Amino acid sequence: MDFNISQLAQTLAIYAIPVLFAITLHEAAHGYVARHFGDMTAHAQGRISLNPVRHVDLVGTIIVPIVILTFSKYLFGWAKPVPVNYSALRKPRQHMAWVAAAGPAANLLMALFWVLLLRVAIAASDRSEIWTQLANLHGTGGLVEAVMKHGTGAAEYLIGVSAAGVLVNLVLMLLNLLPIPPLDGGRIVTSLLPGRAAWGFAKLEPFGIPLLLLLLFVPVYGSNALSLILNPLLLESEALVRAMVLL
C-alpha cells in the first residue's frame, strides 16, 4: 500500500482517537482486574488510568503502527505493558487468566460502544441510506475508506471514526487472543495448562514478538500468515457488527 502525506494525515485523523482509547482501556483493564485480585503493583505505579500518556510507548504505539499501516490493515503495535506481580495475586494461576482476559474483554466492550456511536452517526447523516448499504456490503473497513474519499461534515467524520473504533478494537481483541506468549491469549493458555506444561509454554515468551512479526511480513498466498489466521475471525465479527448496525 502506497501512502502519500495527505492520505497518511487522513488515516491518522480517523484512527488516532480509537487507537488511543483502545490501548488505554485495554491496559487499564489489566491493572484494574489485577488490583481486584490482590496485586497493587499497577495501582501503585499509576497505571490504572484513562490518561493515554501513562500507557503510550513511543516506538510500539506510534512509530511501529504508522510504519505497518503502510503494509497491513492490522495496525500492529504495543503499549507499555501493565506490571503484574504474579505472586501477589490471591490465586496466581486462576487469577492470572482473568487479568489476561480483561484486556480483550475491554476491547469487546469498546467495539460495542463504537457500534452504538456508529448507528447514531449514520442516522445523523443526510445520506444515511447510502452509509447503511456500505456498512452492509463492505463492513467497517469499507466505511472508513469511503469516509476518507467521500465523507463531508461532522456526522460523516464521526462515521469514519466510529467504524475505525469498531475495526481497531476487534482486531486488537482477536490479535491479543492468539495463543502466543506474551499476548493475552498466551497468558490465558499458560494459566490453564498443568504446572510443567505451563512452565515450558511460558519459556516461549521471548520468541512471541519475533514470531508475530514473522507472521505479519512473510508472504503466504499473496497475503501474510497473520491475515490468513485473523481474516476469517474478523469477517465473522464484522458480520455481527453489520447486523447490529442494521437493527
Summary of the structure (lengths in Angstrom):
residues: 247
radius of gyration: 18.7
end to end distance: 34.0
largest distance: 60.5
contacts: 804
relative contact order: 0.12
helix: 75%
strand: 2%
